[in-house]
Amino acid sequence: MTAAAAMHARGAQRPAAPLPDDLTEVELTWIEKRIENWIRFGHEVGEQILDRRRRVLRFAPDSVFGFVRWAANDHGTIASHLDVLRAALPTEPQQTVPFVRPGGDILLKVEGWPKVERVLQMIDAIEAVGIDAADVSPDHWRHVHNRMTAGQPPRPYTIGHHRAFLLRRRVGA
């Protein structure tokens, strides 16, 4: 039995599900070797299939996800983007990102396949030590964005960094 189910069985209220208007929607398209938009990490709370090539994923407020956009033509890759976003409440400031409605808090934004590939490798390294990339400190994603923008190597995200982040979050700092 899950903790939420146990609380409900004891008469405690379940946490309220996010309202549909509070969700961030991401439209994904997959046209092999032409347009490939996908979620690299994150925990969606809903999905709607539009057709065999398109679907919409929904994310709860404050959840973090990695969104990759890639496009090509007959001559090769024409666009590569990776954004790490935090789903925001409608009352919070948000930046617009293609295919993301209404937008989100951009924690990291890279363009060009070499940078996208480097961030994908960082995500792989984080997951290799047993950390879910969606649970990484938002400050780390901002750090990676800033260092890559400055042409500097970012610090790796370690178990120690993650423990410190979880402790800070638990005490509300």
ABEGO torsion letter per residue (X at the ends): XBAAAAAAAAGBBBBBBBBAAABBBBBBBBBBGABBBBBABEBBABBBBABAABBBBBBBBGBBBBBBBBBBBAAEBABBBBBBBBBBBAABBBBBBBGBOAEBBBABBBBEAAAAAAAAAAAAAAAAAGBBAAABBAAAAAAAAAAAAAGBBBBBBBAAAAAAAAAAAAAGX
